Amino acid sequence: MSEVVILSEAAAYRVKEMMTHNGEEGSALRVSVNGGGCSGLSYGMGFDKEKQQEDIELHQHGIDILVSNEDASILNGTTIDYKESLMGGGFTIENPNAIASCGCGTSFRTAKKEGTPESC
């Protein structure tokens, strides 16, 4: 299995800023897959202070990243970046396993897992 999640330097910098701003120093970035969204699955990102037994732990650009074993096959090879534009900035997620996604970019499905779509 290749790197489950690849965090760009720009994304890592923004995550570090958010950790400091929210008092989450020492936490890990948890990347997850949740049911729902227009296409059936959606991405989740948040801070977590506790590694679970079934977690895969990654270290990139000074950030600890946690992904559950269950989500690892869905996320395998996913790149998380952060981009600024005139309209603001935001995280972008490119998942090579996604076969369909909706316009918002946060909802998707894979060939092996569809989830249950919701209305956008």
Secondary structure by P-SEA (a helix, b strand, c coil): ccccccccaaaaaaaaaaaaaaccccbbbbbbcccccccccbbbbbbbccccccbbbbbcccbbbbbcccccccccbbbbbbbbcccbbbbbbbbccccccccccccccccccccccccc
